[in-house]
Amino acid sequence: MKKVGFIGMGIMGLPMAMNLVKNGVQVTGFDVVESRRKAFEENKGIST
């Protein structure tokens, strides 16, 4: 399994990261805004 880190889960970053997750990539997302991190976690992403 491929693993990547993604910085920024905003308007552009979240959809891009989710596309990677849908294609079997393990994505760890980083964002300073808690609500964006939670949105990513709800869609099977890993956030810090």
VOGUDREN-328945 format. One line per 8 residues: their letters; for each residue x negated, y negated, z of N, C-alpha, C. Coordinates in nm, 3 decimals. Atoms other than C-alpha are relative to their C-alpha. Example, Ala and Ser with C-alpha at 12.3 -4.5 7.8 and 13.67 -1.06 7.14 Angstrom:
as = -0.089:0.119:0.000:-1.230:0.450:0.780:-0.090:-0.120:0.000; 0.082:0.119:-0.006:-1.367:0.106:0.714:0.077:-0.109:0.073
//
This chain:
mkkvgfig = -0.084:0.118:0.000:0.000:0.000:0.000:-0.089:-0.124:0.000; 0.072:0.127:0.003:-0.127:-0.346:-0.086:0.047:-0.089:0.114; -0.033:0.092:-0.109:-0.141:-0.604:0.191:-0.051:-0.138:-0.037; 0.040:0.138:0.025:-0.148:-0.982:0.152:0.052:-0.090:0.111; -0.047:0.104:-0.090:-0.114:-1.289:0.370:0.054:-0.114:-0.084; -0.064:0.108:0.076:0.109:-1.574:0.256:0.019:-0.118:0.093; -0.010:0.121:-0.082:0.086:-1.928:0.393:0.111:-0.088:-0.055; -0.111:0.086:0.039:0.407:-2.130:0.383:0.122:0.080:-0.042
mgimglpm = -0.124:-0.071:0.028:0.757:-1.981:0.394:0.113:-0.099:-0.030; -0.098:0.104:0.031:0.937:-2.288:0.260:0.081:0.032:-0.124; -0.087:-0.012:0.116:1.149:-2.348:-0.048:-0.062:0.087:-0.109; 0.066:-0.078:0.104:0.894:-2.197:-0.282:-0.067:0.126:0.055; 0.076:-0.112:-0.054:0.690:-1.970:-0.056:0.083:0.120:0.040; -0.083:-0.112:-0.045:0.972:-1.761:0.091:0.046:0.087:-0.116; -0.040:-0.086:0.112:1.114:-1.645:-0.245:-0.119:0.074:-0.064; 0.117:-0.067:0.058:0.764:-1.571:-0.374:-0.045:0.117:0.087
amnlvkng = 0.040:-0.107:-0.091:0.676:-1.368:-0.064:0.101:0.115:-0.004; -0.103:-0.104:0.004:1.008:-1.182:-0.079:-0.009:0.083:-0.128; 0.019:-0.073:0.125:0.942:-1.089:-0.441:-0.112:0.103:0.016; 0.108:-0.095:-0.026:0.617:-0.928:-0.331:0.048:0.116:0.087; -0.054:-0.104:-0.089:0.796:-0.739:-0.049:0.086:0.097:-0.080; -0.088:-0.085:0.081:1.056:-0.610:-0.297:-0.078:0.094:-0.091; 0.083:-0.081:0.089:0.773:-0.475:-0.511:-0.102:0.084:0.075; 0.079:-0.094:-0.076:0.615:-0.275:-0.231:-0.127:-0.053:0.064
vqvtgfdv = 0.118:0.060:-0.061:0.354:-0.519:-0.102:0.032:-0.034:0.145; -0.019:0.039:-0.140:0.315:-0.557:0.275:-0.048:-0.143:0.015; 0.032:0.142:-0.008:0.327:-0.933:0.327:0.008:-0.048:0.144; 0.000:0.069:-0.129:0.230:-1.115:0.645:0.012:-0.148:-0.031; -0.025:0.140:0.029:0.375:-1.465:0.633:-0.036:-0.091:0.116; 0.037:0.100:-0.099:0.250:-1.773:0.815:0.078:-0.128:-0.026; -0.068:0.129:0.011:0.456:-2.087:0.881:0.010:-0.061:0.139; -0.008:0.067:-0.131:0.463:-2.346:1.159:0.144:-0.014:0.047
vesrrkaf = -0.142:0.015:-0.034:0.845:-2.361:1.149:0.058:0.137:0.035; -0.050:-0.130:-0.049:1.000:-2.082:1.357:0.117:0.053:-0.083; -0.117:-0.046:0.075:1.326:-2.067:1.158:-0.041:0.062:-0.134; 0.049:-0.058:0.126:1.131:-1.997:0.838:-0.065:0.136:0.023; 0.059:-0.130:-0.034:0.935:-1.719:1.006:0.109:0.103:0.024; -0.111:-0.092:-0.029:1.259:-1.564:1.131:0.072:0.042:-0.127; -0.065:-0.034:0.127:1.415:-1.582:0.785:-0.081:0.105:-0.075; 0.086:-0.097:0.066:1.117:-1.392:0.649:0.008:0.136:0.069
eenkgist = -0.011:-0.126:-0.075:1.135:-1.129:0.926:0.132:0.070:-0.028; -0.132:-0.059:0.028:1.506:-1.075:0.855:0.002:0.071:-0.134; 0.008:-0.062:0.132:1.407:-0.977:0.502:-0.117:0.096:-0.011; 0.100:-0.107:-0.007:1.156:-0.711:0.609:-0.144:-0.047:-0.017; 0.137:0.049:0.002:0.851:-0.934:0.614:-0.058:0.000:0.141; 0.069:0.009:-0.129:0.595:-0.964:0.893:-0.046:-0.144:0.014; 0.043:0.139:-0.017:0.536:-1.310:1.036:-0.081:-0.018:0.126; 0.077:0.036:-0.119:0.297:-1.470:1.278:0.009:-0.149:0.021
//
